[in-house]
């Protein structure tokens, strides 16, 4: 029978890149709530005829809400709503599949603070 280590020993992060040996869920930026603008655009989009919606962080640290629809007018409504919330927007159209995408972008405060330190 193999030597069974405790859960804490088996999954200890001490000596790794994690801050003070804490898991990522315990890091300060992981405990922040989603920005109100992102919540508002998601709530608005869910009331429209959309195909898909997802939210993620971009490679430059921006926080994105990506919304896909088959209806170009729906994307135009979401664009107007997002810009009313002071979000930047980027539109993408795929003429082959007739899918329209909008990326609603807000800057991430954590990323901006990291840039100022350098």
Helices and strands as residue ranges (DSSP letters): H 7-10, G 19-21, G 24-26, G 28-30, H 36-46, E 52-57, E 63-69, H 72-84, E 88-94, E 99-106, H 109-117
